[in-house]
Amino acid sequence: MQARTFDAAGGTEKDPPAAVRMVGVTKRFGAVVACNRVDFSLQRGRIHGLLGENGAGKSTLMKILIGLVTPDAGEIYVHGERRIILDPVEAATLGLGMVHQHFSLVDALSVWENVALGEPGRLDPRAVRARVGEISDHFGLDIDPYATVGDLPAALQQRVEIIKCLRRDPSVLIFDEPTSVLTPEESWQLFDSLRRVVTDEGRAVALVSHKLDEVLQATDTATIMRQGAVVERLVTAETDAAELARAMVGRPVALRSDGALRAAPRSGQRPIEHDEPVLTIEAAAVRVGEQRELDGLDLEVFAGEIVGVAGVEGNGQSALVDVLSSLTRLHSGAVRVNGRAVPTGKSGAMAEAGIAVIPADRHDSGIVLQMTVAENLLLVHPEQVSAKGLLDPGMMSEHAQRLIDEYEIQCEGPDSPMWSLSGGNQQRVVLARELSSRPLALIAAQPTRGLDVGAIEYTTGQIRRAASNGVGVLLVSSELEEILDLSDRIVVLSQGRTAGAMARDDVDMERLGLLMGGHHA
C-alpha cells in the first residue's frame, strides 16, 4: 500500500482545511525539552489521535494550544489566522475547548453549578440546567443536573467535565485521556457521539490517549511523539496496534488482544505455597448511609500469588481498597495479616502491619504534587531517614537517590517537584515507595490506569517481580484483560460480596461473565 504524504504540520493531501496548525512549537522546562520544534494540525471533520509515552510531550503540546502553557518558540494558526493564546479564556473565544484528564470540579457543588463556574455575565440557573440537558441528550451523557458532584462516581464526574467543555460549543475539541475512568460501553457511546458531531457539524477533535485499540477505532489520523518530538504520522485505517506501540516506545512490544501491553511471565514460577494466607478478609461489612458497600466479604491472599478482583465497577472494589488503605473502618468483620488482626480506619495501621498500596488515583491519594520526589518517597515510612524524631536531610537525599536509580525514575534529582514528572514516572515513585518497604501484601488498585505501553510494561513487571519474591498481591482492576493476564487466581465481587472464584488456568469466560453480572453460575 502506498504511504500517504503528510505536509509540514501533519495533514495529508486529502484532508479538509486545517482548523488548527502548530508550526515549530518548542517548550523547555529547565533542562528538559518537553516539545522540540513540533508541527501539528487538526482538520475540520476529523478525529486526530495524539499518542506517546508518559512524558513524550503530548499533554504539554495541548496545554500550549489551550493557553495553559506559553511556548518558547513556534507559531499557532487558528482557522488560518496566526494567534498568540495567553490563557484558556482567550482559547475559548477562538472556539478551542479541552477536557482534562484530571478533574477540576468542586465536590460540594451540584452538576449545573460546576458547569456554570467561570461563565461571564449574570448567572441564569434555569438556562444553565436547560443547557446541561441539551448537551446530555446530544452527546449521550445522561446526568442529573441537581446531583452533588462529590457524591458521583468517577465516570459521572468525567461526564461533568465533558459537559463543562461542550457548553461553550467549541469548534475544536481536545480530549486528554477522556475514557480512563469510563467503562468500554461508555467509551464507545462517547466516541459514537463525537463521530456524529464531527461528521455533521465539521468540528475538529484531538484525542490524547494511551489505549491503542481506542485510537485505531475512534480516530482518522494519528501523530506519535517520543521525547518531545514527532516521530511518526499515520492514517489509522492503514496501521495496527503493533505499529503504534513500536512507534511510541521505539521497539517492538508484545500486546494483548485488547491492544494493551502483555505482562511478562514470571519465569515459570508458581505461587509460593503456604498453609496460612498472608492477607485474610473475614465477613467484611462497610455501610455508607443505607448503602452496603461491602456486605460480608470473604477473601484470602497467599504469599507469592496474584489474586485478581474482577467485577463491574461499583460493586465494592473502592471500599475494599479504602479499608486496606486505612481510609475506611469496617462496621463488622476483620482484616488479618499473617493471622494477626489489624485495626481498620486507623491511620498507618495497615502499613505498619505490612500492607503496601498502589492507589487507583495517584494524584488523589498516592502523591503530593507540591512536594519533592524525596519527600514523596517518605510519606509512608519517614522513620527510615529520621534521627531522634527529626528528618535527616542527608539520609533523605541518599535514600531518594538510591530509589531513583533502582526504579529508573526520570527526574532531575531528589529535590525535583512531583508535578514536574510525567505520569509514568510519578507511578514509579509510588512503586518505589511501596515496594521498598518490603511488604507482606501489595494492594494494586488500577495500577496501569492512564499509563502508556512502556509504563504499563514496567508497572506490571514490578507487580510480577513482587509476587515472585513472595509478596501476596491483590490486583483490583476494571480491565478484565489485565486481570486475566496477571492473576494466578480470580475472585469476582458482586454487590459487596464474593460471587465466586476460580484459578486462572481454569477460567470459563461464560461463567466469569455471569458472575460479574450478579448471577450464580
Secondary structure, 3 states (H helix, E strand, C coil): CCCCCECCCCCECCCCCEEEEEEEEEEEECCEEEEEEEEEEEECCCEEEEEECCCCCHHHHHHHHHCCCCCCEEEEEECCEEECCCCHHHHHHCCEEEECCCCCCCCCCEHHHHHHCCCCCCCCHHHHHHHHHHHHHHHCCCCCCCCEHHHCCHHHHHHHHHHHHHCCCCCEEEEECCCCCCCHHHHHHHHHHHHHHHHHHCCEEEEECCCHHHHHHHCCEEEEEECCEEEEEEEHHHCCHHHHHHHHHCCCCCECCCCCECCCCCCCCCCCCCCCCCEEEEEEEEEECCEEEEEEEEEEECCCCEEEEECCCCCCHHHHHHHHCCCCCCCEEEEEECCEECCCCCCCHHHHHCEEEECCCHHHHCCCCCCEHHHHCCCCCHHHHEECCEECHHHHHHHHHHHHHHCCCCCCCCCCEHHHCCHHHHHHHHHHHHHCCCCCEEEEECCCCCCCHHHHHHHHHHHHHHHHCCCEEEEECCCHHHHHHHCCEEEEEECCEEEEEEEHHHCCHHHHHHHHCCCCC
